[in-house]
């Protein structure tokens, strides 16, 4: 596959994000660690499990297939002379075998040689698919498309845009309002410092947090839709490309939110989240996209940074209502425990990753590319 060594690939950031999510899913819930006096690698020679389900097979295979796929893509881009399929598979195998061994120290996790084998098979399948796409010339087509649409240094922005729909899958207190973590962080910190003298050091609020007012909810919806668009505006080359991307991102955002509602409340409630506040927020976001599509990349990112800080301030100075708390229990204690909080962490951390990206790009490149 022909590659441009001067252009960074978005696959590497996605590899690291996905690898971290796999570590989280494999070692959740990270408590009650203990030593059993058993070598952690003994699971490799243990008898095969007597019972297994189709879900176990699919989750283990499909869980590692994207990692193998992304690793192979990244290696195709940066080390095309390497045997990318085998290197990607070996790297994924090393990760799987290590995590299965670490599970020996967690009472709620059971290391399994079958799980490890299925993980490796999934990684091999994903890497082989990436190699097949490269062999068919599709990766070259993507490279040409990216050269026409995006500026060379766009890998970080593309990775953030790829993760955004996944972050929307976990129920948010406000539609498109990601990053509300303060209330939970305070509760976690209080739990961590319980029965400790340092608990007295925690600041106490004089007034309890209150739910968002409708006008604030509208603003959060509008900003939540604008943020990925402004991020994309900073790496797209032409205005018509910006408008096409804005339409695509709004469509993806609505579909991801609808899927989240369907998973949480059932298919009959897929669109119940589309309230009057959401419609007003959408209208404001569309007006903002149309107006800001004329701005330079730097102006778009400065406005995105200001809007992001504003939205995080609104969300983290408000409490989630009781109905939303019940929704979280559905995910965290019900059938969605299989997700092990992956989309939850994406929803919490995506705005802060965007904040870090915008600050780093604006500070390191004062002469941002003109869109």
N, C-alpha and C positions, 0 to 999 in steps of 0.2 A: 504494500500500500504506500503510495506517495504521501509524504508528510512535509510540513514546513517546520523545521526545527526551531524557528524563532517564535512560533505561536504556541502558547500554553494550551493544554487540553483541559476541558472541564471534567474529564473522567477521574483525574486524581483526587480533586476535592470530594467527589461523590464516593470514591473508594473509601476514603477515610471516614466520611460520615456513615456509610453503610457498615463499615467494620466496627465502629463504635457502637452502633445500634445492635449489631450481632453480639458484641460483648455484653451489652446491657441485657439483652433478651436471654442470653445463656446463663448469666450469673444472678439474675433477679431472684429473690429480693435482697441480696447482699447482707443478710444478717444471720446470726446464730452459727458463725463459723466454728468448726471444731476439728480436732485431730482424731483420727480413728486408728492410728498405728498401722495403716495399710498404705502400701506404695501407690501413688496416684495413677500410675500407668497400668495397674493390674486389670483395669476394665477391658484392656485390649484382648486379654486371653480369657475373659469371663465367658460362661455359657451364654448362648444366644437367648434373648428374652422369649418367654413362652407366649406372651400376648402382645399384640400390636394392632394398631388401627390404620385405616387408610389415611386419616388425618395426620398421624405421626409420620408416615412415609412422605406425604405431600409437603408437609411443613418443613421437614428436614431437607428435602431435595430443593424445593422452591425457595427456601430461606437462603441457601448459599448460591443459587444460580445467578442472581444479580451481582453478587460479589465476584464470581468468576468472570461474568460478562464485562463488568466495569474494569476489572484488573486487566483483562486481555485487551480491551480498548485502550487503556492507558499505556500499556506496553507497546501496542501497535504504533501509538503516536510517538512515544519517546525512545523505544528500543526495538525498532522493526526487525533488526537482525537477530533478535532472540527467538527461541521457540516459545512464543507467547502463551500458547495453550497450556503447555506443561509447566511453565513457570507460574502462571496464574493458578493452576490447579494445585501445585505444590505449596504455594503461599497460603491458599485457602485451607489446604489440608493441615498445615502447621497451626493455623489459627484454631481450626476445629479440634484437633487433637489436644492442644493446650487447654482450651476451654473445657473440654470433657474431663481432663485430668483435674482441673481446678474445682469442678463440680463435686469431686470426692470430699471436699471440705465443707460443703453446704448440705444441711440435713434435708432440705426440701427438693434437692435436685439429685437425679440418679444418672451417673455417667454410663454411656452405652456405646459399645463398639459398633452396633448397628446404626445408631445415630451418626457416629463419625463417618461410617462408610457412606451413608446416604448424603451427608453433607458434602463429602468429596465428589460423589457422583453428580450432585447438583452443580458444584463449582465447575466440574469438567464439562457438563452440558452447557452451562452459561458461557464458558470460555470458547467452546467449540462453535457456539452460535455466533459469537463475535468474530471468530476467524472466518466462518462461512460468509458473514456479511462483508467482511473485507475482501474475501476472494471473489465475491459477486460484484464488487465495485461500489457497493452502497456507501462504504465509509468515505471513498473518494467523492462521491456525490454530496455527502454531508459536509465534507471539507470545503467543497466549492460553494455550497449553499451558505455555509458559515462565513466564508470570505466575502460573499456578496452582501450579507445582511449585518454582520457584526464586526466591530473593530477587533484588531488582533488580541488585545489584552482583555478578554471578556470571560475568561474561564470561571472566575469567582462568581460573577453575576449570573452566568448560566447555571452554575451549580445551585445557587440560592433559588433561582426560578424553578429549577427542577424539583427542589424539596418543598416548595411552598404548598402545592396541592396536598401533599402527604401531611403537612402540618395542620391543614384544615380538617382532616378526618376526625381528630379528637374534638368533642364538643367544646365550643368556646362560650364564655359568658355573654359575649356580644358577637354577632355575626361578623366574621373577618377580623375580630379583635383578638389578636394573638399576643401572648407575653404577659398575661395577668398572673404574676407570681408572688407579689409582695405578701399577701395575706397567708398563703401557704408557707412561704419561707419563714415568716414570723412564727407560725405554729410549729414548724419543724425545729426552729432554733430553740423555742421554749421547751419542746420535748427533749432536745439534745442536752439542754442545760438544767433539766429537772433535777432537783436535789443537789444542786451545785450552787456555791456562793455567787457565781457569775450570773445566775439568773436575775439577781437584783440589778444588774447592769443594763438589762434590756430596757429600752425606752418604752414607756406606756403612752398610748394615745389618750388625749383628753376627750375626744369625741370618736365614737365608733364609726367605722366605715359604713356608708350608705350606698344602695344601688344607684346606678347611673340614671340621670334624668333622660327623658326622651331626646332632648336636643343633643346631649352628650353622646347618646347611643348613635344618633344619626351621624355625628362627626366621626365616631370610631369606625362605622361602616364605610363611610366615604374614604377615610384615610387608609383603612385596610385594603380597599380596592386600588387606591392610588399608588401605594408603596411599591408593589411589584411592577407596576407600569412605569413609574419613574425610574426604578432600577434598570428596567429594560431600555428606557429612552437613553440612558447614559452609554449604552454599548451598541445601539442600532445606528445605521449609517444615514438613513433617509427618513423623511417625515411620513411618507406613505407606509413605510415598514413599521414605524411607530404606531400608527393607527391600526394596522392589521394586528400587531402584537397586542395592543390594548384590548381589542375585541376578543382575541383568543384567550387572554388572561382572565377577562371578566367571565367568559363562558366556562373556562376551567374552574374558576373559583366557585361559580354557582353549582356546577356539577359535583365538585368535591364536597361542598356543604350539603347538597341534596343527598349524596351518598352517606355522609355522616349521620344525617337525620334518619335515613332509612335503616341504617344499621342500629341506631340507638332506639328509635321509637317504633320501627316497623315501616314497611313500604307505604302504608296508608297515610303516613305523616311525612312523606318525603319533602313536601314543600311548605309545611306549616311554619317554618322559620322565616318565610318571606312575608314580613310584616310591613305596615306602612313606613316604619322607620327605615327598613331596608330599601324600599323603593325610593324614598327621598335621598338616602345616602348614595344609592346607585346614580340617581340623577346628578347629584353634586359631583360624584366621581367622574362621570362622563363629561361634564362641563370642564372639570379640571384637566382631564386627559386631552380634550380638544384644544384647550388654551395652552397648556404646557408643551404640547408636541412641537411648538415653534422654538422652544428654548434650547440653549446649548446643553451639552451633557453636564457641565459643571453646575449650571443653574438647577437642572433637574435633580442632581444629587444633593445640593445644598437644601433645596426645598423638601426633598425626601427625608433628609436628616432632621430638619425642623419639625416636619409632620410626624415623624416616628417618635421623637421625644414627646411631642404633644399627646399623641395617642397613648403611649406608655404611662404618661402622667395621669391621664383620665382614667385608664383602666386600673392602675395600681393604687389610686386613691378612692376606689369604689369597691364595694363588696359584691360577691356573687349572691344571687337570691337563693332562697331555700329550694326552689324547684330545680335550679341548676345543680345544687349539691346532690339532689336525688339522682340527677342524670349521671353525675360522676360516679356514684355508687353503682349504677348499672354497668358502667365500663370497668370499674376497678374490682368489683366483687362478682360480677356476673359472667356471662359467656365471653366477654371481651377481655378477660384476664389473659387470653392467649396472646394478645398483642403486647402484654407485659409493659404497657405504658410507652411504647415506642413513639406512637403518634403524639402522645401527651408531651413527651420531652421535645419533640420537634415543634409543637405548638408553643411551648414555653420558651424555647431557645432561639427560634427562627428570627424574631425581631432583634434580639441582641447580637446574633451573628450578622444581621444586616447592618446594625449600628456599627459594629466593629469594621465591617467592610467599607461602609461609607466614610467613616472617619479616616481609615488608613488610606483609602484612595484619594480623598480630598487633601489630606496632609502630605502625601508623598508625591502627588501629581497636581500641583497648582494650575498647570496649563492643561487641564483635562481636554480630551479630544472634543472637537466641535461636531455636533450631530447634524 
